[in-house]
């Protein structure tokens, strides 16, 4: 899944995230965000092995939480057809 987020004063990021499934047998009743990664900056899609380390180290804890929250919000309204 993917989402767009604005950070660092307006820089638009495209973020892809993976989802861990719900598993009521072990007490996980809702799906959740597993991990996220930046796949685009502004209007440009990143190359497959292009590093975003330089950008990720500039993000504050609040901005990383904002990315996580945007992923959680997108997941909340996602529709899964199994």
N, C-alpha and C positions, 0 to 999 in steps of 0.2 A: 504494500500500500504506500501511498505517498501523500505529502502535504506541502504547502508553501508557507513559509514563515518569514517575517521581517525581523532582522536583528541589527545590532551595531548602528543604530540611527537610521534605518531604512534599507539596508542591504537585503534583497530578497534571496532566500535560499529555497531550493527544492530538496526535500528530505524524504527518503524512503525508509520505511520501518518494517520490521518483521513482527509477527504476532504469535504469542504463545496461546495455545487453545485452553479452553475451560476444561477442567478435569475434576468433577465433583467427588470422585472416589478418594481424592487426596485433599479435598477442601478448597480447591480453586474453582469458584462458581462462575467466574466471568473471564473472558479472554482479556489479554493485556498486551501492552507494548513490550517486546523483548529487547530489541536494540534498534538504533536509528543510525543513518549515515547520510551525509550531504552528497547529493548527486547533481546539483546544479547551483550556479552562482549567478544571480541576475538572470539574463536571458540565455546564458551559455550552459549547455549540458557538459558535465565533466567527462573526460576520457576515462576508460575503464580503470587504469592504474594510477590516475592522477591523485596526488596527495592533497588532503584538506587539513593536514596537521597545523599548518601556519594559521589557518582561520579558526580552527577549534581551540587553539591555545589562547586566542584573543577573546573568546566568548566567556562572559561572566557566568557564575552559577545560576543567576536569575535568567539569563538568556538560554542556557541549556535547559532549565526547567520549563521555560516558555516553549521550547521546541518539543520537549517531552509532553507537555500539556496539550499542544496542538495535535500531536500524534494520538494521544488518548481521546481527545475530542473527536477526531476523524474516525477512530475506531468505534466510539460510542454510537455514531450514526451510520456506520458501515452496515451493509446488508450481506449476510453470508447465506448463499444458497447451496446446501449440501445435498 
